[in-house]
Amino acid sequence: MLEIPVWHQVSAEQFENEIVPLNKPALLKSLAGDWSAVKAGIESPQAIVNYLNTMATEQKVAAVVGNPEINGRFFYGNDLQTMNFSRASTTLGSALEQLLKIIDQPNPHAIALQAIPIRDALNGFEEQNPQPLLDSSIAPTLWLGNRAMVAPHYDIHDNIATVVAGRRRFTLYPPEQTNNLYPGPVLSTPAGVPVSMVDIRQPDLEQFPNYVQAEAVAMQALLEPGDAVYIPALWWHGVESLERLNILVNYWWGGQTAETPSANDSMMHSMLSIAKLSPEKREAWRQYFNYFVFQIAEDPQRHLPASLNDLVTDLDEQQKKALREFLGKRLL
């Protein structure tokens, strides 16, 4: 397994001009080392809980809870339709109190709060803990819990994940390893996107033999408080929270704009319409996708006037609206 390349004292300009164009993961060492939240997290679990409680609102947030038997692995049930955890609604303050209450138990329930909008849950957090690399319009989200393992999955956006308290091990795989990661169901998922069926802590190579190829090119890093990792969109990543209390803040941006239809939705529609065709028909459609969508060989608009408004070139706003309405009706 490879190490994620380490960058020190990264500036916003360096991140934009040197790191992002590589489209590869990067460990941003001590990016948030001067955050008030990180300093409190280093001091003690009680200190970071006290710090967050000074800002916590009464906004209800979602939590997932698993029995001790799952060993922190939030995953499917045996039927791959249900999950091995339950969902609950709570406040951030109540969740923090519960995590402190069970912190010394040798085998506690696994608890996680995932993707909590910080602007709703923590008044003033952004002002005291600014993200130095991204535009201030990009909203942060909060992740906290005790020891846990989140199965490898992908995001449709670029991601900077910043450890505030505890330690987290990130294991990343490039998109081309998808077939070696044995993705699970698409519609029934633990958190919205397919996850790898492989328990990367103890991979069953009899059931998932091709995983050895993914593991050979995987990139891994252990993040301490204040460290961050840049994860380009569509890179698979598994995340292991290693301490009795772990807190992370992440930022999603880019990769997929709000103005365009979801590429992930398009993929699901293509699975519905193309995946079950004969091999010959799938191959024919692959040629069309390569030409019109992936543009592997040549630019499909090379022989068309630049002023032409068309799906191949550029649509005007009226055309975009009409096409969305057309596709919406066809998908009903």
C-alpha positions as CSV (number, residue, x, y, z in Angstrom):
1,M,0.0,0.0,0.0
2,L,1.3,3.4,-1.0
3,E,1.5,6.5,1.2
4,I,-0.5,9.6,0.3
5,P,2.0,12.4,-0.6
6,V,2.5,14.9,2.1
7,W,2.4,18.7,1.7
8,H,3.5,21.2,4.3
9,Q,2.4,24.8,4.8
10,V,0.2,24.8,1.8
11,S,-1.2,28.1,0.6
12,A,-4.4,28.6,-1.3
13,E,-2.5,29.5,-4.5
14,Q,-0.3,26.4,-4.2
15,F,-3.3,24.2,-3.5
16,E,-5.2,25.5,-6.6
17,N,-2.2,25.6,-9.0
18,E,-0.1,22.6,-7.9
19,I,-2.2,20.1,-6.0
20,V,-5.7,20.1,-7.5
21,P,-4.4,19.8,-11.1
22,L,-2.8,16.5,-10.2
23,N,-6.2,15.0,-9.4
24,K,-4.6,12.8,-6.8
25,P,-5.0,12.7,-3.0
26,A,-2.8,14.9,-0.9
27,L,-2.1,14.9,2.9
28,L,-2.1,18.5,4.0
29,K,-0.1,18.4,7.1
30,S,-1.2,20.6,10.0
31,L,-3.5,22.6,7.7
32,A,-5.8,23.4,10.7
33,G,-3.2,23.2,13.4
34,D,-4.0,26.7,14.7
35,W,-7.8,26.1,14.9
36,S,-9.2,26.7,18.4
37,A,-11.2,23.5,18.0
38,V,-8.1,21.4,17.2
39,K,-6.3,22.8,20.3
40,A,-9.3,21.9,22.4
41,G,-9.3,18.4,20.9
42,I,-5.7,17.9,21.7
43,E,-6.2,18.9,25.3
44,S,-8.8,16.3,26.1
45,P,-12.2,14.8,25.0
46,Q,-13.9,16.9,27.7
47,A,-12.2,20.1,26.5
48,I,-13.4,19.7,22.9
49,V,-16.9,18.8,24.1
50,N,-17.0,21.9,26.3
51,Y,-15.8,24.0,23.3
52,L,-18.5,22.7,20.9
53,N,-21.2,23.0,23.6
54,T,-20.6,26.8,23.7
55,M,-21.7,27.0,20.1
56,A,-24.2,24.1,19.8
57,T,-27.7,24.9,18.7
58,E,-30.9,22.9,19.4
59,Q,-31.1,21.9,15.8
60,K,-32.0,18.2,15.4
61,V,-29.3,16.1,13.7
62,A,-29.2,12.6,12.5
63,A,-27.2,9.8,14.2
64,V,-26.5,6.2,13.5
65,V,-26.1,3.7,16.3
66,G,-24.8,0.1,16.0
67,N,-24.5,-2.7,18.6
68,P,-21.1,-3.5,20.0
69,E,-21.1,-6.7,17.8
70,I,-20.6,-4.7,14.6
71,N,-17.1,-3.7,15.8
72,G,-17.7,-0.1,14.6
73,R,-18.4,-1.2,11.0
74,F,-21.5,0.6,9.7
75,F,-22.6,-1.7,6.9
76,Y,-25.4,-3.8,5.4
77,G,-27.4,-6.5,7.2
78,N,-27.2,-10.0,5.8
79,D,-29.9,-9.4,3.2
80,L,-28.1,-6.4,1.7
81,Q,-31.4,-4.5,2.0
82,T,-31.4,-3.5,5.6
83,M,-28.5,-2.1,7.6
84,N,-26.6,-3.3,10.7
85,F,-27.3,-0.1,12.5
86,S,-30.3,2.0,13.5
87,R,-31.0,5.7,12.8
88,A,-32.0,8.3,15.5
89,S,-32.6,12.0,15.8
90,T,-30.9,14.0,18.5
91,T,-29.2,17.3,19.2
92,L,-25.4,17.8,19.0
93,G,-25.2,18.5,22.7
94,S,-27.0,15.3,23.6
95,A,-24.8,13.3,21.3
96,L,-21.6,14.7,22.7
97,E,-22.9,14.0,26.3
98,Q,-23.6,10.4,25.4
99,L,-20.2,9.9,23.7
100,L,-18.5,11.1,26.9
101,K,-20.8,8.9,29.0
102,I,-19.6,5.7,27.3
103,I,-16.0,6.8,26.5
104,D,-14.4,4.4,29.0
105,Q,-16.5,1.4,28.2
106,P,-14.4,-1.4,26.7
107,N,-16.9,-2.4,24.0
108,P,-19.5,0.4,23.6
109,H,-22.2,0.9,21.0
110,A,-20.9,2.5,17.8
111,I,-22.2,6.0,17.5
112,A,-21.7,8.4,14.6
113,L,-23.1,11.8,13.5
114,Q,-22.4,12.2,9.8
115,A,-22.5,15.2,7.4
116,I,-24.0,17.6,9.9
117,P,-24.3,21.2,8.4
118,I,-22.1,23.3,10.7
119,R,-23.9,26.5,9.9
120,D,-27.1,24.9,11.4
121,A,-25.5,23.1,14.4
122,L,-22.6,25.3,15.6
123,N,-22.9,29.1,15.8
124,G,-19.6,30.8,15.2
125,F,-17.5,27.8,14.4
126,E,-16.4,29.0,11.0
127,E,-15.3,32.3,12.3
128,Q,-13.1,30.7,14.9
129,N,-11.9,27.9,12.6
130,P,-11.5,29.2,9.1
131,Q,-10.6,27.0,6.1
132,P,-7.5,28.6,4.6
133,L,-7.7,27.0,1.1
134,L,-11.3,27.4,-0.1
135,D,-13.8,30.2,-0.7
136,S,-15.8,31.1,2.4
137,S,-19.0,30.3,0.5
138,I,-18.2,26.6,0.7
139,A,-20.1,25.2,3.8
140,P,-18.4,22.8,6.2
141,T,-20.0,19.7,7.6
142,L,-19.3,17.9,10.9
143,W,-18.6,14.2,11.5
144,L,-18.2,12.8,15.0
145,G,-18.4,9.6,16.9
146,N,-16.4,6.9,18.6
147,R,-14.4,4.1,17.0
148,A,-15.9,3.2,13.6
149,M,-15.1,2.0,10.1
150,V,-16.8,3.6,7.1
151,A,-16.6,1.3,4.1
152,P,-14.8,2.6,0.9
153,H,-17.2,4.8,-1.1
154,Y,-16.9,7.7,-3.5
155,D,-18.2,11.3,-3.5
156,I,-19.3,13.2,-6.5
157,H,-17.6,16.3,-5.2
158,D,-14.0,17.2,-4.4
159,N,-13.4,17.0,-0.6
160,I,-11.0,18.4,2.0
161,A,-11.5,16.4,5.3
162,T,-9.9,17.9,8.4
163,V,-9.3,16.0,11.6
164,V,-10.3,18.1,14.7
165,A,-10.0,15.5,17.4
166,G,-8.8,11.9,17.6
167,R,-7.1,10.2,14.7
168,R,-8.4,8.8,11.4
169,R,-6.9,6.4,8.9
170,F,-7.8,7.2,5.3
171,T,-7.4,4.5,2.6
172,L,-8.0,5.7,-1.0
173,Y,-8.3,4.0,-4.3
174,P,-8.5,5.5,-7.8
175,P,-11.7,5.2,-9.8
176,E,-10.2,2.6,-12.1
177,Q,-10.1,0.2,-9.2
178,T,-13.9,0.1,-9.0
179,N,-14.2,-3.5,-10.4
180,N,-11.7,-4.7,-7.8
181,L,-13.6,-3.2,-4.9
182,Y,-16.8,-5.2,-5.3
183,P,-19.3,-2.4,-5.0
184,G,-22.6,-3.3,-3.2
185,P,-26.2,-2.4,-4.2
186,V,-26.8,1.0,-5.7
187,L,-30.3,1.8,-4.4
188,S,-29.9,0.4,-0.9
189,T,-26.8,2.0,0.6
190,P,-25.5,2.9,4.1
191,A,-25.1,6.6,3.2
192,G,-26.4,7.3,-0.4
193,V,-23.7,5.9,-2.7
194,P,-22.5,2.3,-3.3
195,V,-19.9,1.0,-0.8
196,S,-17.3,-1.7,-1.2
197,M,-18.3,-5.1,0.1
198,V,-14.7,-5.7,1.3
199,D,-13.9,-5.2,4.9
200,I,-10.5,-3.6,4.3
201,R,-9.4,-4.2,7.8
202,Q,-9.6,-7.9,7.3
203,P,-10.3,-8.6,3.6
204,D,-11.7,-12.0,2.7
205,L,-9.6,-12.8,-0.3
206,E,-11.4,-16.0,-1.0
207,Q,-14.7,-14.1,-1.5
208,F,-13.1,-11.0,-3.0
209,P,-9.8,-12.2,-4.7
210,N,-9.4,-9.2,-7.0
211,Y,-9.1,-6.9,-4.0
212,V,-5.4,-7.6,-3.9
213,Q,-5.1,-5.5,-7.1
214,A,-6.9,-2.6,-5.5
215,E,-4.8,-2.9,-2.3
216,A,-1.6,-2.8,-4.3
217,V,-2.3,0.7,-5.6
218,A,-4.2,2.0,-2.6
219,M,-2.9,5.2,-0.9
220,Q,-3.1,5.5,2.9
221,A,-2.4,8.1,5.6
222,L,-3.0,8.4,9.3
223,L,-4.3,11.9,10.1
224,E,-3.5,13.5,13.5
225,P,-5.5,16.5,14.8
226,G,-5.0,19.5,12.5
227,D,-4.2,17.3,9.5
228,A,-6.3,17.3,6.4
229,V,-6.6,15.2,3.3
230,Y,-7.6,16.3,-0.2
231,I,-9.8,13.7,-1.9
232,P,-10.5,14.3,-5.6
233,A,-14.1,13.6,-6.7
234,L,-14.8,9.9,-7.4
235,W,-11.8,8.5,-5.6
236,W,-12.9,5.7,-3.3
237,H,-12.1,6.2,0.3
238,G,-12.5,4.1,3.4
239,V,-12.2,5.9,6.8
240,E,-11.4,4.3,10.1
241,S,-11.9,6.4,13.3
242,L,-9.4,5.2,15.8
243,E,-10.0,6.9,19.1
244,R,-12.8,6.9,21.7
245,L,-13.9,10.3,20.5
246,N,-13.2,11.4,16.9
247,I,-14.3,14.7,15.3
248,L,-13.8,15.8,11.6
249,V,-14.8,18.7,9.5
250,N,-15.0,18.4,5.8
251,Y,-15.7,20.6,2.8
252,W,-17.3,19.5,-0.5
253,W,-17.0,21.6,-3.7
254,G,-16.6,21.2,-7.4
255,G,-16.7,17.9,-9.2
256,Q,-20.4,18.4,-10.0
257,T,-22.1,21.7,-10.4
258,A,-25.7,22.5,-9.2
259,E,-26.5,23.9,-12.7
260,T,-26.0,20.5,-14.5
261,P,-27.9,17.2,-14.0
262,S,-26.2,14.8,-11.6
263,A,-23.6,12.6,-13.3
264,N,-24.4,9.9,-10.7
265,D,-28.1,10.1,-11.7
266,S,-27.1,9.8,-15.3
267,M,-25.1,6.7,-14.5
268,M,-28.1,5.1,-12.8
269,H,-30.3,5.9,-15.8
270,S,-27.7,4.3,-18.1
271,M,-27.6,1.2,-15.9
272,L,-31.4,1.0,-16.3
273,S,-31.4,1.5,-20.0
274,I,-28.1,-0.1,-21.2
275,A,-26.6,-2.5,-18.7
276,K,-29.0,-5.4,-19.5
277,L,-28.7,-5.2,-23.3
278,S,-26.8,-7.8,-25.2
279,P,-23.0,-7.6,-25.3
280,E,-23.1,-6.4,-28.9
281,K,-25.6,-3.6,-28.2
282,R,-23.6,-2.5,-25.1
283,E,-20.4,-2.3,-27.2
284,A,-22.2,-0.2,-29.8
285,W,-23.5,2.2,-27.1
286,R,-20.0,2.3,-25.6
287,Q,-18.8,3.7,-29.0
288,Y,-21.4,6.4,-28.8
289,F,-20.6,7.3,-25.2
290,N,-16.9,7.4,-26.0
291,Y,-17.6,9.9,-28.8
292,F,-20.3,12.1,-27.4
293,V,-19.7,11.9,-23.6
294,F,-16.1,10.9,-22.9
295,Q,-14.7,12.4,-26.1
296,I,-11.8,9.9,-26.1
297,A,-10.7,10.3,-29.7
298,E,-11.7,13.7,-30.9
299,D,-13.8,16.7,-30.0
300,P,-17.3,16.0,-31.3
301,Q,-17.9,19.7,-32.1
302,R,-14.7,20.1,-34.2
303,H,-16.6,20.1,-37.5
304,L,-19.5,22.3,-36.3
305,P,-19.8,26.1,-36.2
306,A,-18.8,27.5,-32.8
307,S,-21.9,29.7,-32.9
308,L,-24.2,26.7,-33.0
309,N,-26.5,26.2,-30.0
310,D,-26.7,22.5,-29.5
311,L,-26.1,19.7,-26.9
312,V,-22.9,19.0,-28.7
313,T,-21.7,22.6,-28.4
314,D,-23.3,24.9,-25.9
315,L,-27.0,25.3,-25.1
316,D,-28.6,28.6,-24.3
317,E,-30.7,28.9,-21.2
318,Q,-34.0,28.3,-23.0
319,Q,-32.7,25.2,-24.5
320,K,-31.4,23.9,-21.2
321,K,-34.8,24.4,-19.6
322,A,-36.6,22.8,-22.5
323,L,-34.2,19.8,-22.5
324,R,-34.6,19.3,-18.7
325,E,-38.4,19.3,-19.1
326,F,-38.2,16.9,-22.0
327,L,-35.9,14.4,-20.1
328,G,-38.0,14.8,-17.0
329,K,-41.1,13.6,-18.9
330,R,-39.2,10.8,-20.6
331,L,-38.1,9.5,-17.2
332,L,-41.6,9.3,-15.7
